[in-house]
Amino acid sequence: MREEAGGWIYILASGRNGTLYTGSTRNLIARVARHRDGLGCEFTRKYGVTRLVWFEAHDSIAAAYHREQLIKRWRRAWKIALIEEKNPFWDDLFLPLSNHTLPGRRPRGSGAESRDPR
């Protein structure tokens, strides 16, 4: 799966069992970085929701968006169970993730991003 063609759904939290935000994007690292810089959206800036606690890859942005809309309608307890299934301590997954390459993504600083002819 190429990140540009696919999509991601993610959940951010203000802290363990804190305020939650669910979103979808084509570029997970860039989008979460914007939230962390206070540029993601008014809600995440207002409530300090910057900790990436869960994410999931999809083959298309449409599929990610559809899943986002489903999860947004879930009860809070279901969202917490989803997070804790893979991240029981609510660790911030952004830093380890941003230091690694996502499927189909070139490593940071390779210079290849600007030379990609697509």
Backbone as ProteinMPNN parsed JSONL, in Angstrom:
{"seq_chain_A": "MREEAGGWIYILASGRNGTLYTGSTRNLIARVARHRDGLGCEFTRKYGVTRLVWFEAHDSIAAAYHREQLIKRWRRAWKIALIEEKNPFWDDLFLPLSNHTLPGRRPRGSGAESRDPR", "coords_chain_A": {"N_chain_A": [[0.835, -1.175, 0.0], [0.609, 2.156, -0.882], [1.27, 5.169, 0.737], [0.347, 7.587, -0.367], [-1.761, 6.804, -2.036], [-3.375, 5.436, -0.36], [-5.095, 5.457, 2.804], [-5.416, 6.636, 6.174], [-6.702, 6.085, 9.415], [-7.068, 7.572, 12.58], [-6.677, 7.943, 16.142], [-6.477, 10.462, 18.482], [-5.475, 11.53, 21.753], [-5.863, 13.429, 24.787], [-4.603, 12.512, 26.941], [-4.203, 9.613, 29.046], [-7.277, 8.013, 29.066], [-8.4, 10.442, 28.468], [-9.648, 13.331, 26.67], [-10.847, 12.528, 23.43], [-10.078, 12.368, 19.917], [-11.032, 11.624, 16.673], [-9.827, 11.002, 13.439], [-9.154, 11.113, 9.853], [-6.807, 10.621, 7.179], [-4.55, 11.145, 4.385], [-1.852, 11.258, 4.798], [-0.416, 10.267, 7.479], [1.7, 10.914, 9.34], [2.336, 13.614, 8.736], [-0.164, 14.826, 9.195], [-0.69, 14.305, 11.937], [1.485, 15.637, 13.013], [0.751, 18.26, 12.41], [-1.483, 18.548, 14.112], [-0.126, 18.366, 16.552], [1.381, 20.669, 16.447], [-0.523, 22.542, 16.842], [-2.031, 23.202, 14.666], [-3.836, 21.5, 13.55], [-6.725, 21.302, 14.052], [-9.35, 23.29, 15.48], [-10.59, 22.045, 17.706], [-8.717, 20.075, 18.668], [-6.597, 21.739, 19.336], [-7.751, 23.422, 21.292], [-8.388, 21.611, 23.373], [-6.014, 20.307, 23.889], [-5.355, 17.907, 22.578], [-3.205, 15.801, 21.511], [-1.802, 13.442, 21.541], [-0.97, 10.611, 19.814], [-2.691, 7.725, 19.858], [-3.748, 5.523, 18.616], [-3.94, 3.947, 15.403], [-4.821, 3.068, 12.012], [-4.358, 1.467, 8.921], [-5.626, 1.901, 5.569], [-6.747, 0.881, 2.307], [-7.653, 2.925, 0.708], [-8.374, 6.462, 0.8], [-11.044, 6.954, 0.941], [-12.084, 4.63, 2.118], [-10.854, 4.83, 4.622], [-12.013, 7.196, 5.548], [-14.7, 6.408, 5.672], [-14.569, 4.456, 7.704], [-13.711, 6.119, 9.767], [-16.015, 7.709, 10.145], [-17.773, 5.761, 11.09], [-16.525, 4.986, 13.528], [-16.602, 7.398, 14.91], [-19.243, 7.478, 15.69], [-19.379, 5.567, 17.609], [-19.756, 4.376, 20.998], [-18.027, 5.843, 23.749], [-16.722, 3.993, 25.438], [-16.276, 1.846, 23.712], [-14.42, 2.929, 21.947], [-12.284, 3.335, 23.689], [-11.734, 0.675, 24.355], [-10.874, -0.211, 21.84], [-8.498, 1.273, 21.531], [-7.024, 0.355, 23.788], [-6.7, -2.322, 23.202], [-4.502, -2.587, 21.503], [-2.741, -0.73, 22.509], [-2.273, -0.617, 25.477], [-1.234, 1.039, 27.489], [-1.58, 3.563, 26.634], [0.432, 4.83, 25.211], [2.242, 7.443, 23.525], [2.284, 7.227, 20.189], [3.407, 8.652, 18.164], [6.152, 9.668, 18.053], [7.857, 7.28, 17.911], [6.752, 6.3, 15.529], [7.18, 8.361, 13.664], [9.87, 8.207, 13.351], [10.287, 5.999, 11.864], [9.68, 4.258, 8.779], [6.633, 4.345, 7.112], [4.532, 1.918, 5.457], [5.246, 1.974, 2.025], [6.293, 4.527, 2.118], [8.934, 6.829, 1.761], [12.048, 7.083, 3.552], [12.533, 9.811, 5.873], [14.241, 12.764, 4.888], [15.553, 11.693, 2.715], [15.496, 12.964, 0.373], [14.236, 12.066, -1.822], [11.515, 12.532, -1.885], [10.893, 14.972, -3.136], [11.689, 14.472, -5.698], [10.088, 12.57, -6.788], [8.318, 11.554, -9.57], [5.548, 11.318, -9.785]], "CA_chain_A": [[0.0, 0.0, 0.0], [1.333, 3.422, -0.925], [0.609, 6.138, 1.601], [-0.32, 8.594, -1.171], [-2.971, 6.242, -2.597], [-4.167, 4.873, 0.713], [-5.58, 6.367, 3.827], [-5.194, 6.269, 7.571], [-7.604, 6.598, 10.436], [-6.272, 7.693, 13.796], [-7.298, 8.51, 17.335], [-5.607, 11.243, 19.343], [-6.004, 11.715, 23.104], [-5.182, 14.436, 25.594], [-3.898, 11.718, 27.941], [-4.893, 8.345, 29.291], [-8.707, 8.192, 29.326], [-8.73, 11.857, 28.307], [-10.447, 13.731, 25.519], [-10.478, 11.79, 22.222], [-10.369, 12.931, 18.602], [-10.875, 10.641, 15.605], [-9.676, 11.642, 12.144], [-8.605, 10.312, 8.764], [-5.868, 11.405, 6.385], [-3.701, 10.426, 3.435], [-0.483, 11.301, 5.299], [-0.576, 10.191, 8.93], [2.744, 11.629, 10.079], [2.169, 15.057, 8.533], [-1.405, 15.277, 9.825], [-0.527, 14.312, 13.391], [2.429, 16.726, 13.299], [-0.031, 19.508, 12.405], [-2.228, 18.593, 15.375], [0.838, 18.611, 17.629], [1.817, 22.063, 16.319], [-1.669, 23.41, 17.061], [-2.578, 23.595, 13.369], [-4.703, 20.434, 13.057], [-8.098, 21.795, 14.083], [-9.645, 24.064, 16.686], [-10.908, 21.14, 18.812], [-7.508, 19.476, 19.249], [-5.818, 22.826, 19.933], [-8.453, 23.886, 22.493], [-8.375, 20.615, 24.443], [-4.686, 19.705, 24.041], [-5.451, 16.523, 22.12], [-2.053, 15.677, 20.612], [-1.148, 12.139, 21.701], [-1.439, 9.568, 18.888], [-2.822, 6.508, 20.66], [-4.208, 4.398, 17.784], [-4.096, 4.236, 13.982], [-5.126, 1.911, 11.185], [-4.156, 1.734, 7.493], [-6.671, 1.483, 4.635], [-6.315, 0.908, 0.911], [-8.046, 4.188, 0.079], [-8.811, 7.499, 1.727], [-12.498, 6.788, 1.086], [-12.301, 3.572, 3.111], [-10.448, 5.375, 5.922], [-13.037, 8.166, 5.938], [-15.891, 5.645, 6.043], [-14.301, 3.871, 9.03], [-13.705, 7.241, 10.715], [-17.399, 8.075, 10.435], [-18.336, 4.702, 11.941], [-15.94, 5.061, 14.869], [-17.087, 8.616, 15.567], [-20.569, 7.201, 16.247], [-19.255, 4.57, 18.666], [-19.714, 4.785, 22.398], [-16.679, 6.118, 24.243], [-16.153, 2.747, 25.967], [-15.811, 1.033, 22.578], [-13.188, 3.56, 21.462], [-11.246, 3.038, 24.677], [-11.387, -0.744, 24.168], [-10.106, -0.281, 20.601], [-7.162, 1.792, 21.845], [-6.323, -0.48, 24.766], [-6.407, -3.63, 22.612], [-3.137, -2.556, 20.946], [-1.925, 0.262, 23.205], [-2.886, -0.62, 26.801], [-0.707, 2.095, 28.359], [-1.86, 4.835, 25.967], [1.69, 5.461, 24.815], [2.188, 8.315, 22.355], [2.883, 6.456, 19.096], [3.905, 9.531, 17.118], [7.615, 9.733, 17.938], [8.411, 6.069, 17.301], [6.24, 6.178, 14.171], [7.801, 9.355, 12.793], [11.271, 7.809, 13.142], [10.287, 4.81, 11.012], [9.02, 4.43, 7.5], [5.352, 3.675, 6.935], [4.513, 1.179, 4.188], [5.18, 2.785, 0.825], [6.796, 5.874, 2.364], [10.39, 6.905, 1.775], [12.563, 7.63, 4.808], [12.704, 11.255, 5.942], [15.563, 13.275, 4.566], [16.192, 10.997, 1.613], [15.476, 13.843, -0.781], [13.474, 11.438, -2.897], [10.153, 13.008, -1.895], [10.721, 16.04, -4.106], [12.041, 14.003, -7.038], [9.123, 11.568, -7.234], [7.666, 12.134, -10.734], [4.08, 11.21, -9.777]], "C_chain_A": [[0.878, 1.236, 0.0], [0.563, 4.436, -0.09], [-0.183, 7.162, 0.794], [-1.658, 8.081, -1.703], [-3.911, 5.737, -1.518], [-4.651, 5.93, 1.681], [-5.328, 5.791, 5.204], [-6.33, 6.823, 8.403], [-6.803, 6.6, 11.727], [-7.132, 8.225, 14.932], [-6.205, 9.208, 18.125], [-6.276, 11.359, 20.708], [-5.227, 12.814, 23.806], [-4.329, 13.765, 26.666], [-4.665, 10.428, 28.144], [-6.323, 8.617, 29.747], [-9.15, 9.647, 29.22], [-9.651, 12.095, 27.127], [-9.933, 13.023, 24.275], [-10.868, 12.568, 20.971], [-10.086, 11.853, 17.567], [-10.801, 11.375, 14.271], [-9.185, 10.658, 11.097], [-7.757, 11.224, 7.88], [-5.172, 10.525, 5.361], [-2.277, 10.301, 3.969], [-0.522, 11.397, 6.819], [0.449, 11.039, 9.676], [2.562, 13.141, 9.943], [0.925, 15.576, 9.249], [-1.275, 15.34, 11.338], [0.451, 15.412, 13.8], [1.695, 18.068, 13.33], [-0.863, 19.643, 13.682], [-1.293, 18.965, 16.521], [1.34, 20.053, 17.623], [0.675, 23.057, 16.528], [-2.342, 23.864, 15.781], [-3.591, 22.588, 12.83], [-6.153, 20.844, 12.965], [-8.312, 22.496, 15.42], [-9.879, 23.157, 17.898], [-9.639, 20.595, 19.463], [-6.632, 20.54, 19.899], [-6.44, 23.247, 21.265], [-8.306, 22.919, 23.673], [-7.037, 19.891, 24.617], [-4.64, 18.242, 23.638], [-4.363, 16.293, 21.07], [-1.372, 14.312, 20.656], [-1.762, 11.118, 20.752], [-1.476, 8.251, 19.645], [-3.275, 5.29, 19.854], [-4.266, 4.862, 16.34], [-4.281, 2.942, 13.226], [-4.986, 2.319, 9.718], [-5.336, 1.208, 6.685], [-6.157, 1.623, 3.211], [-6.668, 2.205, 0.2], [-8.44, 5.189, 1.151], [-10.316, 7.401, 1.952], [-12.822, 5.724, 2.134], [-11.941, 4.07, 4.508], [-11.515, 6.348, 6.436], [-14.318, 7.458, 6.391], [-15.724, 5.047, 7.447], [-14.274, 4.958, 10.102], [-15.126, 7.6, 11.127], [-18.089, 7.03, 11.309], [-17.838, 4.835, 13.377], [-16.418, 6.306, 15.612], [-18.462, 8.412, 16.195], [-20.527, 6.182, 17.391], [-19.38, 5.212, 20.042], [-18.253, 4.972, 22.81], [-15.999, 4.842, 24.737], [-15.61, 1.858, 24.849], [-14.509, 1.597, 22.014], [-12.025, 3.26, 22.402], [-10.8, 1.588, 24.542], [-10.544, -0.928, 22.906], [-8.667, 0.178, 20.836], [-6.397, 0.796, 22.707], [-6.018, -1.885, 24.253], [-4.965, -3.68, 22.102], [-2.207, -1.612, 21.69], [-2.442, 0.42, 24.641], [-2.406, 0.496, 27.732], [-0.893, 3.488, 27.765], [-0.57, 5.581, 25.639], [1.452, 6.371, 23.618], [2.965, 7.617, 21.242], [3.534, 7.34, 18.039], [5.421, 9.5, 16.972], [8.219, 8.456, 17.381], [7.983, 5.917, 15.844], [6.96, 7.135, 13.223], [9.272, 9.054, 12.533], [11.401, 6.574, 12.265], [9.538, 5.114, 9.723], [7.709, 3.66, 7.488], [5.383, 2.913, 5.621], [4.361, 2.128, 3.002], [5.719, 4.19, 0.974], [8.316, 5.852, 2.409], [10.863, 7.474, 3.105], [12.702, 9.145, 4.729], [14.121, 11.63, 5.554], [16.245, 12.592, 3.418], [16.281, 11.874, 0.368], [14.63, 13.295, -1.911], [12.047, 11.97, -2.991], [9.939, 14.066, -2.974], [11.028, 15.605, -5.53], [11.066, 12.98, -7.585], [8.294, 12.157, -8.378], [6.151, 12.066, -10.713], [3.458, 12.455, -9.313]], "O_chain_A": [[1.8, 1.343, 0.809], [-0.658, 4.543, -0.203], [-1.266, 7.569, 1.213], [-2.605, 8.859, -1.81], [-5.115, 5.625, -1.744], [-4.618, 7.128, 1.402], [-5.061, 4.599, 5.361], [-6.854, 7.901, 8.124], [-5.958, 5.732, 11.943], [-8.162, 8.864, 14.718], [-5.152, 8.635, 18.404], [-7.501, 11.295, 20.81], [-4.078, 13.096, 23.464], [-3.432, 14.392, 27.231], [-5.671, 10.186, 27.477], [-6.548, 9.363, 30.701], [-10.156, 10.04, 29.811], [-10.337, 11.191, 26.651], [-8.722, 12.922, 24.075], [-11.843, 13.32, 20.961], [-9.02, 11.237, 17.583], [-11.609, 12.263, 13.999], [-8.843, 9.517, 11.409], [-7.962, 12.437, 7.84], [-5.204, 9.298, 5.464], [-1.57, 9.349, 3.636], [-0.647, 12.488, 7.375], [0.079, 11.81, 10.562], [2.63, 13.864, 10.937], [0.958, 16.653, 9.846], [-1.7, 16.314, 11.958], [0.259, 16.052, 14.834], [1.982, 18.916, 14.175], [-0.94, 20.724, 14.265], [-1.641, 19.791, 17.365], [1.685, 20.597, 18.672], [0.87, 24.266, 16.409], [-3.136, 24.804, 15.796], [-4.152, 22.802, 11.755], [-6.755, 20.741, 11.896], [-7.546, 22.31, 16.365], [-9.417, 23.465, 18.997], [-9.502, 20.649, 20.685], [-5.989, 20.27, 20.913], [-5.729, 23.41, 22.257], [-8.126, 23.339, 24.816], [-6.942, 18.958, 25.414], [-3.967, 17.433, 24.278], [-4.569, 16.556, 19.885], [-0.453, 14.058, 19.877], [-2.944, 10.794, 20.869], [-0.436, 7.717, 20.03], [-3.202, 4.16, 20.337], [-4.595, 6.016, 16.064], [-3.948, 1.863, 13.715], [-5.443, 3.391, 9.321], [-5.965, 0.214, 7.05], [-5.237, 2.397, 2.949], [-6.046, 2.549, -0.806], [-8.796, 4.814, 2.269], [-10.806, 7.729, 3.033], [-13.733, 5.901, 2.943], [-12.643, 3.768, 5.473], [-11.872, 6.323, 7.614], [-14.942, 7.859, 7.373], [-16.633, 5.127, 8.273], [-14.755, 4.747, 11.215], [-15.411, 7.775, 12.312], [-18.898, 7.375, 12.171], [-18.625, 4.802, 14.323], [-16.615, 6.262, 16.826], [-18.809, 9.112, 17.146], [-21.534, 5.964, 18.064], [-19.145, 6.407, 20.224], [-17.359, 4.322, 22.267], [-14.814, 4.637, 24.475], [-14.591, 1.191, 25.028], [-13.606, 0.846, 21.647], [-10.916, 2.967, 21.957], [-9.604, 1.303, 24.609], [-9.6, -1.719, 22.904], [-7.726, -0.471, 20.38], [-5.262, 0.436, 22.395], [-5.163, -2.571, 24.813], [-4.287, -4.697, 22.251], [-0.992, -1.69, 21.514], [-2.987, 1.468, 24.989], [-3.115, 0.855, 28.672], [-0.42, 4.476, 28.326], [-0.492, 6.802, 25.771], [0.574, 6.11, 22.795], [4.178, 7.439, 21.351], [4.154, 6.826, 17.107], [5.924, 9.321, 15.863], [9.028, 8.528, 16.456], [8.766, 5.455, 15.014], [7.308, 6.757, 12.104], [9.856, 9.59, 11.592], [12.514, 6.149, 11.955], [8.845, 6.126, 9.617], [7.672, 2.473, 7.812], [6.191, 3.234, 4.749], [3.468, 2.974, 2.978], [5.614, 4.983, 0.038], [8.916, 4.966, 3.02], [10.152, 8.266, 3.724], [12.955, 9.699, 3.659], [15.075, 10.912, 5.851], [17.414, 12.871, 3.152], [17.029, 11.581, -0.565], [14.342, 14.013, -2.868], [11.424, 11.878, -4.049], [8.913, 14.057, -3.653], [10.663, 16.301, -6.477], [11.199, 12.559, -8.734], [7.625, 13.171, -8.178], [5.51, 12.701, -11.55], [2.232, 12.543, -9.242]]}, "name": "protein", "num_of_chains": 1, "seq": "MREEAGGWIYILASGRNGTLYTGSTRNLIARVARHRDGLGCEFTRKYGVTRLVWFEAHDSIAAAYHREQLIKRWRRAWKIALIEEKNPFWDDLFLPLSNHTLPGRRPRGSGAESRDPR"}
